[in-house]
């Protein structure tokens, strides 16, 4: 997975983490810390603005 919000959303939607980690079918993985990291380190995250012209 790329560390971008779009890839994270797609991975969660497809339940890619459950498959990659071989979790039982009904198990849910708490992706909160990963979500915070991705949104905190990406310029695509909500509420972030890119500064231009400086």
TORMAR-45865 format. One record per atom (N, C-alpha, C): residue number from 1; residue in three letters; atom name; x, y, z. Coordinates in pm, 1 decimal. Example, Ala and Ser with C-alpha at 12.3 -4.5 7.8 and 13.67 -1.06 7.14 Angstrom:
residues 2
<site><pos>1</pos><code>ala</code><site>N</site><east>1319.0</east><north>-569.0</north><up>780.0</up></site>
<site><pos>1</pos><code>ala</code><site>CA</site><east>1230.0</east><north>-450.0</north><up>780.0</up></site>
<site><pos>1</pos><code>ala</code><site>C</site><east>1320.0</east><north>-330.0</north><up>780.0</up></site>
<site><pos>2</pos><code>ser</code><site>N</site><east>1285.0</east><north>-225.0</north><up>708.0</up></site>
<site><pos>2</pos><code>ser</code><site>CA</site><east>1367.0</east><north>-106.0</north><up>714.0</up></site>
<site><pos>2</pos><code>ser</code><site>C</site><east>1290.0</east><north>3.0</north><up>787.0</up></site>
//
This chain:
residues 54
<site><pos>1</pos><code>unk</code><site>N</site><east>84.0</east><north>-116.7</north><up>0.0</up></site>
<site><pos>1</pos><code>unk</code><site>CA</site><east>0.0</east><north>0.0</north><up>0.0</up></site>
<site><pos>1</pos><code>unk</code><site>C</site><east>88.7</east><north>123.3</north><up>0.0</up></site>
<site><pos>2</pos><code>unk</code><site>N</site><east>52.6</east><north>220.8</north><up>-81.6</up></site>
<site><pos>2</pos><code>unk</code><site>CA</site><east>122.2</east><north>349.1</north><up>-81.3</up></site>
<site><pos>2</pos><code>unk</code><site>C</site><east>70.7</east><north>430.5</north><up>36.8</up></site>
<site><pos>3</pos><code>unk</code><site>N</site><east>154.7</east><north>510.9</north><up>98.0</up></site>
<site><pos>3</pos><code>unk</code><site>CA</site><east>110.6</east><north>591.1</north><up>213.3</up></site>
<site><pos>3</pos><code>unk</code><site>C</site><east>32.3</east><north>714.8</north><up>170.8</up></site>
<site><pos>4</pos><code>unk</code><site>N</site><east>-77.6</east><north>692.7</north><up>99.0</up></site>
<site><pos>4</pos><code>unk</code><site>CA</site><east>-163.5</east><north>802.9</north><up>56.5</up></site>
<site><pos>4</pos><code>unk</code><site>C</site><east>-305.9</east><north>773.1</north><up>100.9</up></site>
<site><pos>5</pos><code>unk</code><site>N</site><east>-384.4</east><north>876.4</north><up>128.6</up></site>
<site><pos>5</pos><code>unk</code><site>CA</site><east>-522.2</east><north>854.8</north><up>172.5</up></site>
<site><pos>5</pos><code>unk</code><site>C</site><east>-604.4</east><north>772.2</north><up>73.5</up></site>
<site><pos>6</pos><code>unk</code><site>N</site><east>-584.3</east><north>792.1</north><up>-56.1</up></site>
<site><pos>6</pos><code>unk</code><site>CA</site><east>-660.2</east><north>717.2</north><up>-155.8</up></site>
<site><pos>6</pos><code>unk</code><site>C</site><east>-633.4</east><north>567.4</north><up>-148.0</up></site>
<site><pos>7</pos><code>unk</code><site>N</site><east>-507.0</east><north>530.6</north><up>-132.7</up></site>
<site><pos>7</pos><code>unk</code><site>CA</site><east>-472.8</east><north>388.9</north><up>-121.2</up></site>
<site><pos>7</pos><code>unk</code><site>C</site><east>-526.4</east><north>329.8</north><up>8.8</up></site>
<site><pos>8</pos><code>unk</code><site>N</site><east>-522.1</east><north>406.8</north><up>114.7</up></site>
<site><pos>8</pos><code>unk</code><site>CA</site><east>-574.3</east><north>358.7</north><up>242.5</up></site>
<site><pos>8</pos><code>unk</code><site>C</site><east>-724.0</east><north>331.9</north><up>233.0</up></site>
<site><pos>9</pos><code>unk</code><site>N</site><east>-797.6</east><north>422.2</north><up>174.2</up></site>
<site><pos>9</pos><code>unk</code><site>CA</site><east>-942.5</east><north>405.2</north><up>159.0</up></site>
<site><pos>9</pos><code>unk</code><site>C</site><east>-971.9</east><north>280.8</north><up>75.4</up></site>
<site><pos>10</pos><code>unk</code><site>N</site><east>-898.4</east><north>264.7</north><up>-33.0</up></site>
<site><pos>10</pos><code>unk</code><site>CA</site><east>-920.1</east><north>148.3</north><up>-119.6</up></site>
<site><pos>10</pos><code>unk</code><site>C</site><east>-886.7</east><north>19.2</north><up>-46.0</up></site>
<site><pos>11</pos><code>unk</code><site>N</site><east>-779.2</east><north>17.6</north><up>30.6</up></site>
<site><pos>11</pos><code>unk</code><site>CA</site><east>-740.5</east><north>-102.5</north><up>104.6</up></site>
<site><pos>11</pos><code>unk</code><site>C</site><east>-844.5</east><north>-136.9</north><up>210.6</up></site>
<site><pos>12</pos><code>unk</code><site>N</site><east>-897.4</east><north>-36.6</north><up>279.6</up></site>
<site><pos>12</pos><code>unk</code><site>CA</site><east>-1001.6</east><north>-61.9</north><up>379.8</up></site>
<site><pos>12</pos><code>unk</code><site>C</site><east>-1128.8</east><north>-112.7</north><up>313.0</up></site>
<site><pos>13</pos><code>unk</code><site>N</site><east>-1166.4</east><north>-53.3</north><up>201.1</up></site>
<site><pos>13</pos><code>unk</code><site>CA</site><east>-1287.5</east><north>-92.9</north><up>130.8</up></site>
<site><pos>13</pos><code>unk</code><site>C</site><east>-1277.4</east><north>-238.0</north><up>83.1</up></site>
<site><pos>14</pos><code>unk</code><site>N</site><east>-1159.9</east><north>-276.2</north><up>36.2</up></site>
<site><pos>14</pos><code>unk</code><site>CA</site><east>-1139.7</east><north>-411.9</north><up>-15.4</up></site>
<site><pos>14</pos><code>unk</code><site>C</site><east>-1105.1</east><north>-512.9</north><up>93.6</up></site>
<site><pos>15</pos><code>unk</code><site>N</site><east>-1092.4</east><north>-465.0</north><up>216.9</up></site>
<site><pos>15</pos><code>unk</code><site>CA</site><east>-1053.0</east><north>-549.5</north><up>330.6</up></site>
<site><pos>15</pos><code>unk</code><site>C</site><east>-918.1</east><north>-615.5</north><up>305.5</up></site>
<site><pos>16</pos><code>unk</code><site>N</site><east>-829.1</east><north>-540.0</north><up>244.6</up></site>
<site><pos>16</pos><code>unk</code><site>CA</site><east>-697.2</east><north>-592.9</north><up>209.7</up></site>
<site><pos>16</pos><code>unk</code><site>C</site><east>-614.0</east><north>-626.2</north><up>333.0</up></site>
<site><pos>17</pos><code>unk</code><site>N</site><east>-630.9</east><north>-550.4</north><up>440.0</up></site>
<site><pos>17</pos><code>unk</code><site>CA</site><east>-552.8</east><north>-577.6</north><up>560.8</up></site>
<site><pos>17</pos><code>unk</code><site>C</site><east>-591.8</east><north>-711.4</north><up>621.6</up></site>
<site><pos>18</pos><code>unk</code><site>N</site><east>-720.9</east><north>-739.7</north><up>624.4</up></site>
<site><pos>18</pos><code>unk</code><site>CA</site><east>-766.7</east><north>-868.1</north><up>678.9</up></site>
<site><pos>18</pos><code>unk</code><site>C</site><east>-707.1</east><north>-984.4</north><up>600.1</up></site>
<site><pos>19</pos><code>unk</code><site>N</site><east>-705.0</east><north>-972.8</north><up>468.3</up></site>
<site><pos>19</pos><code>unk</code><site>CA</site><east>-648.3</east><north>-1079.8</north><up>385.3</up></site>
<site><pos>19</pos><code>unk</code><site>C</site><east>-497.9</east><north>-1088.4</north><up>403.0</up></site>
<site><pos>20</pos><code>unk</code><site>N</site><east>-430.3</east><north>-974.2</north><up>402.0</up></site>
<site><pos>20</pos><code>unk</code><site>CA</site><east>-284.7</east><north>-973.9</north><up>413.2</up></site>
<site><pos>20</pos><code>unk</code><site>C</site><east>-238.1</east><north>-1029.9</north><up>547.2</up></site>
<site><pos>21</pos><code>unk</code><site>N</site><east>-312.3</east><north>-1001.0</north><up>651.0</up></site>
<site><pos>21</pos><code>unk</code><site>CA</site><east>-275.8</east><north>-1048.3</north><up>785.0</up></site>
<site><pos>21</pos><code>unk</code><site>C</site><east>-343.5</east><north>-1180.7</north><up>820.9</up></site>
<site><pos>22</pos><code>unk</code><site>N</site><east>-420.0</east><north>-1235.1</north><up>725.3</up></site>
<site><pos>22</pos><code>unk</code><site>CA</site><east>-488.8</east><north>-1363.5</north><up>740.9</up></site>
<site><pos>22</pos><code>unk</code><site>C</site><east>-578.2</east><north>-1366.7</north><up>865.4</up></site>
<site><pos>23</pos><code>unk</code><site>N</site><east>-655.0</east><north>-1259.8</north><up>882.8</up></site>
<site><pos>23</pos><code>unk</code><site>CA</site><east>-748.4</east><north>-1253.0</north><up>994.2</up></site>
<site><pos>23</pos><code>unk</code><site>C</site><east>-874.4</east><north>-1331.1</north><up>958.8</up></site>
<site><pos>24</pos><code>unk</code><site>N</site><east>-942.5</east><north>-1387.3</north><up>1058.7</up></site>
<site><pos>24</pos><code>unk</code><site>CA</site><east>-1068.4</east><north>-1457.4</north><up>1031.1</up></site>
<site><pos>24</pos><code>unk</code><site>C</site><east>-1167.8</east><north>-1364.9</north><up>962.1</up></site>
<site><pos>25</pos><code>unk</code><site>N</site><east>-1257.9</east><north>-1421.9</north><up>882.8</up></site>
<site><pos>25</pos><code>unk</code><site>CA</site><east>-1351.1</east><north>-1346.3</north><up>799.5</up></site>
<site><pos>25</pos><code>unk</code><site>C</site><east>-1427.1</east><north>-1234.9</north><up>868.4</up></site>
<site><pos>26</pos><code>unk</code><site>N</site><east>-1477.2</east><north>-1256.7</north><up>989.4</up></site>
<site><pos>26</pos><code>unk</code><site>CA</site><east>-1557.2</east><north>-1155.3</north><up>1057.0</up></site>
<site><pos>26</pos><code>unk</code><site>C</site><east>-1476.0</east><north>-1055.1</north><up>1136.8</up></site>
<site><pos>27</pos><code>unk</code><site>N</site><east>-1345.6</east><north>-1074.0</north><up>1143.9</up></site>
<site><pos>27</pos><code>unk</code><site>CA</site><east>-1261.3</east><north>-985.1</north><up>1224.3</up></site>
<site><pos>27</pos><code>unk</code><site>C</site><east>-1245.5</east><north>-850.3</north><up>1157.5</up></site>
<site><pos>28</pos><code>unk</code><site>N</site><east>-1239.0</east><north>-747.9</north><up>1238.2</up></site>
<site><pos>28</pos><code>unk</code><site>CA</site><east>-1214.5</east><north>-612.9</north><up>1188.1</up></site>
<site><pos>28</pos><code>unk</code><site>C</site><east>-1081.1</east><north>-564.7</north><up>1243.6</up></site>
<site><pos>29</pos><code>unk</code><site>N</site><east>-1001.5</east><north>-507.4</north><up>1158.3</up></site>
<site><pos>29</pos><code>unk</code><site>CA</site><east>-873.9</east><north>-451.5</north><up>1199.6</up></site>
<site><pos>29</pos><code>unk</code><site>C</site><east>-894.0</east><north>-303.8</north><up>1231.9</up></site>
<site><pos>30</pos><code>unk</code><site>N</site><east>-843.0</east><north>-259.0</north><up>1344.8</up></site>
<site><pos>30</pos><code>unk</code><site>CA</site><east>-851.5</east><north>-117.7</north><up>1381.3</up></site>
<site><pos>30</pos><code>unk</code><site>C</site><east>-740.1</east><north>-44.4</north><up>1307.9</up></site>
<site><pos>31</pos><code>unk</code><site>N</site><east>-777.0</east><north>33.6</north><up>1207.8</up></site>
<site><pos>31</pos><code>unk</code><site>CA</site><east>-678.8</east><north>104.1</north><up>1125.0</up></site>
<site><pos>31</pos><code>unk</code><site>C</site><east>-659.4</east><north>248.7</north><up>1168.9</up></site>
<site><pos>32</pos><code>unk</code><site>N</site><east>-712.6</east><north>285.7</north><up>1284.1</up></site>
<site><pos>32</pos><code>unk</code><site>CA</site><east>-703.1</east><north>424.2</north><up>1330.5</up></site>
<site><pos>32</pos><code>unk</code><site>C</site><east>-561.9</east><north>479.0</north><up>1335.6</up></site>
<site><pos>33</pos><code>unk</code><site>N</site><east>-466.8</east><north>408.6</north><up>1400.8</up></site>
<site><pos>33</pos><code>unk</code><site>CA</site><east>-329.7</east><north>461.1</north><up>1405.0</up></site>
<site><pos>33</pos><code>unk</code><site>C</site><east>-266.3</east><north>473.6</north><up>1266.1</up></site>
<site><pos>34</pos><code>unk</code><site>N</site><east>-293.3</east><north>376.8</north><up>1179.3</up></site>
<site><pos>34</pos><code>unk</code><site>CA</site><east>-241.1</east><north>385.0</north><up>1042.8</up></site>
<site><pos>34</pos><code>unk</code><site>C</site><east>-304.8</east><north>501.6</north><up>968.2</up></site>
<site><pos>35</pos><code>unk</code><site>N</site><east>-434.6</east><north>519.1</north><up>987.1</up></site>
<site><pos>35</pos><code>unk</code><site>CA</site><east>-506.8</east><north>628.7</north><up>922.6</up></site>
<site><pos>35</pos><code>unk</code><site>C</site><east>-448.4</east><north>763.9</north><up>967.0</up></site>
<site><pos>36</pos><code>unk</code><site>N</site><east>-421.8</east><north>778.1</north><up>1097.3</up></site>
<site><pos>36</pos><code>unk</code><site>CA</site><east>-363.8</east><north>902.7</north><up>1148.6</up></site>
<site><pos>36</pos><code>unk</code><site>C</site><east>-225.6</east><north>927.5</north><up>1088.6</up></site>
<site><pos>37</pos><code>unk</code><site>N</site><east>-147.3</east><north>820.6</north><up>1077.0</up></site>
<site><pos>37</pos><code>unk</code><site>CA</site><east>-13.1</east><north>834.8</north><up>1020.3</up></site>
<site><pos>37</pos><code>unk</code><site>C</site><east>-19.9</east><north>877.8</north><up>873.7</up></site>
<site><pos>38</pos><code>unk</code><site>N</site><east>-104.7</east><north>811.4</north><up>797.0</up></site>
<site><pos>38</pos><code>unk</code><site>CA</site><east>-115.0</east><north>842.7</north><up>654.0</up></site>
<site><pos>38</pos><code>unk</code><site>C</site><east>-166.1</east><north>983.8</north><up>633.2</up></site>
<site><pos>39</pos><code>unk</code><site>N</site><east>-269.0</east><north>1022.4</north><up>705.4</up></site>
<site><pos>39</pos><code>unk</code><site>CA</site><east>-323.8</east><north>1156.6</north><up>687.1</up></site>
<site><pos>39</pos><code>unk</code><site>C</site><east>-229.5</east><north>1263.2</north><up>742.1</up></site>
<site><pos>40</pos><code>unk</code><site>N</site><east>-148.9</east><north>1226.9</north><up>838.8</up></site>
<site><pos>40</pos><code>unk</code><site>CA</site><east>-54.2</east><north>1323.1</north><up>895.5</up></site>
<site><pos>40</pos><code>unk</code><site>C</site><east>69.2</east><north>1343.6</north><up>810.6</up></site>
<site><pos>41</pos><code>unk</code><site>N</site><east>105.3</east><north>1241.9</north><up>729.0</up></site>
<site><pos>41</pos><code>unk</code><site>CA</site><east>228.3</east><north>1251.4</north><up>652.7</up></site>
<site><pos>41</pos><code>unk</code><site>C</site><east>204.9</east><north>1279.1</north><up>504.5</up></site>
<site><pos>42</pos><code>unk</code><site>N</site><east>79.5</east><north>1287.4</north><up>463.5</up></site>
<site><pos>42</pos><code>unk</code><site>CA</site><east>49.8</east><north>1304.9</north><up>321.5</up></site>
<site><pos>42</pos><code>unk</code><site>C</site><east>-5.8</east><north>1443.0</north><up>293.9</up></site>
<site><pos>43</pos><code>unk</code><site>N</site><east>30.6</east><north>1497.5</north><up>180.3</up></site>
<site><pos>43</pos><code>unk</code><site>CA</site><east>-24.7</east><north>1626.4</north><up>140.3</up></site>
<site><pos>43</pos><code>unk</code><site>C</site><east>-166.5</east><north>1611.0</north><up>87.9</up></site>
<site><pos>44</pos><code>unk</code><site>N</site><east>-213.9</east><north>1485.6</north><up>69.9</up></site>
<site><pos>44</pos><code>unk</code><site>CA</site><east>-349.6</east><north>1461.8</north><up>22.0</up></site>
<site><pos>44</pos><code>unk</code><site>C</site><east>-449.9</east><north>1452.6</north><up>136.2</up></site>
<site><pos>45</pos><code>unk</code><site>N</site><east>-404.0</east><north>1459.3</north><up>258.9</up></site>
<site><pos>45</pos><code>unk</code><site>CA</site><east>-491.4</east><north>1442.2</north><up>373.5</up></site>
<site><pos>45</pos><code>unk</code><site>C</site><east>-592.2</east><north>1553.5</north><up>385.9</up></site>
<site><pos>46</pos><code>unk</code><site>N</site><east>-702.1</east><north>1524.8</north><up>455.2</up></site>
<site><pos>46</pos><code>unk</code><site>CA</site><east>-803.7</east><north>1627.9</north><up>471.4</up></site>
<site><pos>46</pos><code>unk</code><site>C</site><east>-751.6</east><north>1743.7</north><up>555.8</up></site>
<site><pos>47</pos><code>unk</code><site>N</site><east>-784.4</east><north>1861.7</north><up>513.6</up></site>
<site><pos>47</pos><code>unk</code><site>CA</site><east>-747.9</east><north>1979.4</north><up>590.9</up></site>
<site><pos>47</pos><code>unk</code><site>C</site><east>-605.7</east><north>2026.6</north><up>570.3</up></site>
<site><pos>48</pos><code>unk</code><site>N</site><east>-530.9</east><north>1961.7</north><up>483.7</up></site>
<site><pos>48</pos><code>unk</code><site>CA</site><east>-394.8</east><north>2007.9</north><up>460.4</up></site>
<site><pos>48</pos><code>unk</code><site>C</site><east>-392.2</east><north>2095.5</north><up>337.0</up></site>
<site><pos>49</pos><code>unk</code><site>N</site><east>-306.0</east><north>2193.5</north><up>341.3</up></site>
<site><pos>49</pos><code>unk</code><site>CA</site><east>-294.2</east><north>2283.7</north><up>227.7</up></site>
<site><pos>49</pos><code>unk</code><site>C</site><east>-148.7</east><north>2289.2</north><up>185.3</up></site>
<site><pos>50</pos><code>unk</code><site>N</site><east>-127.3</east><north>2292.8</north><up>56.2</up></site>
<site><pos>50</pos><code>unk</code><site>CA</site><east>7.3</east><north>2305.2</north><up>3.2</up></site>
<site><pos>50</pos><code>unk</code><site>C</site><east>37.3</east><north>2452.4</north><up>-18.1</up></site>
<site><pos>51</pos><code>unk</code><site>N</site><east>148.9</east><north>2495.7</north><up>31.2</up></site>
<site><pos>51</pos><code>unk</code><site>CA</site><east>189.1</east><north>2635.2</north><up>15.5</up></site>
<site><pos>51</pos><code>unk</code><site>C</site><east>269.1</east><north>2648.5</north><up>-112.5</up></site>
<site><pos>52</pos><code>unk</code><site>N</site><east>229.9</east><north>2742.6</north><up>-195.1</up></site>
<site><pos>52</pos><code>unk</code><site>CA</site><east>301.5</east><north>2764.6</north><up>-320.3</up></site>
<site><pos>52</pos><code>unk</code><site>C</site><east>351.0</east><north>2906.7</north><up>-327.2</up></site>
<site><pos>53</pos><code>unk</code><site>N</site><east>453.3</east><north>2928.2</north><up>-407.6</up></site>
<site><pos>53</pos><code>unk</code><site>CA</site><east>502.4</east><north>3063.1</north><up>-429.6</up></site>
<site><pos>53</pos><code>unk</code><site>C</site><east>598.3</east><north>3112.5</north><up>-323.3</up></site>
<site><pos>54</pos><code>unk</code><site>N</site><east>642.0</east><north>3026.1</north><up>-233.4</up></site>
<site><pos>54</pos><code>unk</code><site>CA</site><east>736.5</east><north>3070.6</north><up>-130.9</up></site>
<site><pos>54</pos><code>unk</code><site>C</site><east>868.0</east><north>2998.9</north><up>-144.8</up></site>
//
